[in-house]
Amino acid sequence: MTTHLALLRGINVSGHNMIKMEALKTTLENIGFQNVQTYIQSGNVFVDTDEDNASKVGFLIKQEIFKVFGHEVPIVVISKEDLEASFKNNPYLKEKDADIKKLYVAFVSIALRSESINDLKISQFKPDEASIDGNRIFIKYAVGAGKTRFDQKYIEKKLNVTATIRNWNTVTQLLKIYEERQEA
C-alpha cells in the first residue's frame, strides 16, 4: 500500500466548490481508497492504495469529485518525501528570524527547472520572494498571502502548471499526519 496526499485546489473557499470532508471521505472510500483521512476543510486528503502512480491517483480523485459533486477541481498529489524536502530545502526557514506566518509552499504538478524562477518574474513582486525546488516553490510574502498578486493563478499562468499553495502551518501538520499514519 502506498500513501498519497492529494491537495485539492479551490474547494470550500468563499462559498465556492463546497464539499463536506465527510462526504469526500465516503466518496473516495467507495472507489476503493483505504484509510482516507482529511485535514481541515481546504482539501488535504490522505489515501492508501495499491496504485503507486501519483498522477493516476490524482486523476481518479478528480474524476470522482466531478462525477459526484459536479466540481472541476485541480489536484496535485504529493508524497511524504515532498513534505520532508519542504523542511530540508526551504531557504526562508533557515533565515535567522524567520516569520513562519509569511512562509508558504506552492506545490506544482511537474518538477520545475531552477531557471523557471526567471519565468515567474518575481522581481515585479518585491518585497515578496520565491525559490524553486523541484515540484515546490517556496514563497515568503512580505505582508501576507491576501495582499499580493503573486498567487496560484499567477504561478499557473506563467509556468503552465497546476499549482496549489499551503501555508507553513498546514505543511507542518500534513507532515505530522504522514508520520503518525506510518507509526499506526
ZILINMO-V859693 format. One record per backbone hydrogen bond with DSSP energy under -0.5 kcal/mol. CO is the residue of the C=O (numbers start at 1). NH is the residue of the N-H. E is the energy in kcal/mol with one decimal. If there is no record, write none. Layout:
# ZILINMO-V859693
[[CO	NH	E] [CO	NH	E]]
This chain:
# ZILINMO-V859693
[[2	4	-0.5] [2	49	-2.0] [4	6	-0.6] [4	47	-2.4] [5	7	-0.6] [5	78	-2.9] [6	8	-0.7] [6	45	-2.6] [7	76	-2.1] [12	14	-0.5] [13	16	-2.2] [16	12	-0.9] [16	13	-1.1] [17	12	-1.3] [20	24	-2.3] [21	25	-2.7] [22	26	-2.2] [23	27	-2.3] [24	28	-2.4] [25	29	-2.1] [26	30	-2.2] [27	31	-0.6] [28	31	-0.6] [28	33	-2.0] [29	32	-1.8] [34	48	-2.6] [37	46	-3.5] [39	44	-0.7] [40	43	-0.8] [40	44	-0.6] [43	8	-3.2] [43	45	-0.5] [44	39	-2.1] [45	6	-3.2] [46	37	-2.2] [47	4	-2.9] [48	34	-2.7] [49	2	-3.2] [52	54	-0.6] [53	57	-2.0] [54	58	-2.6] [55	59	-2.4] [56	60	-2.5] [57	61	-2.3] [58	62	-2.8] [59	63	-2.8] [60	64	-2.2] [61	65	-2.5] [62	66	-2.1] [63	67	-2.3] [64	68	-2.9] [65	69	-2.6] [65	70	-0.9] [65	71	-0.8] [66	70	-1.1] [71	73	-1.0] [72	74	-0.6] [74	9	-2.6] [76	7	-3.0] [76	78	-0.5] [78	5	-2.2] [79	83	-1.5] [80	84	-2.7] [81	85	-2.5] [82	86	-1.3] [83	87	-1.3] [84	88	-2.4] [85	89	-2.9] [86	90	-0.8] [89	91	-0.7] [90	93	-0.7] [90	94	-0.7] [92	95	-0.7] [95	98	-1.4] [98	100	-0.9] [99	102	-2.3] [100	103	-1.1] [100	168	-0.5] [102	141	-2.5] [103	168	-2.0] [104	139	-2.7] [105	107	-0.7] [105	166	-2.5] [106	108	-0.5] [106	137	-2.1] [107	164	-1.9] [113	116	-2.1] [114	117	-1.4] [115	118	-1.6] [115	119	-0.6] [116	119	-0.6] [116	120	-1.1] [117	121	-0.6] [117	122	-0.7] [118	121	-0.9] [121	124	-2.0] [122	125	-2.4] [123	126	-1.1] [125	128	-2.6] [129	140	-2.5] [131	138	-3.1] [133	136	-1.2] [134	112	-2.8] [135	108	-2.7] [136	133	-3.0] [137	106	-2.8] [138	131	-2.1] [139	104	-2.5] [139	141	-0.5] [140	129	-2.5] [144	147	-1.3] [145	148	-0.8] [149	151	-1.8] [151	155	-2.5] [152	156	-2.7] [153	157	-2.2] [154	158	-2.6] [155	159	-2.4] [156	160	-1.6] [156	161	-0.7] [162	109	-2.0] [164	107	-2.9] [166	105	-2.6] [167	171	-2.2] [168	172	-2.4] [169	173	-2.3] [170	174	-2.7] [171	175	-1.9] [172	176	-1.9] [173	177	-2.4] [174	178	-2.3] [175	179	-2.4] [176	180	-2.4] [177	181	-2.5] [178	182	-1.7] [179	183	-1.4] [180	184	-1.5]]
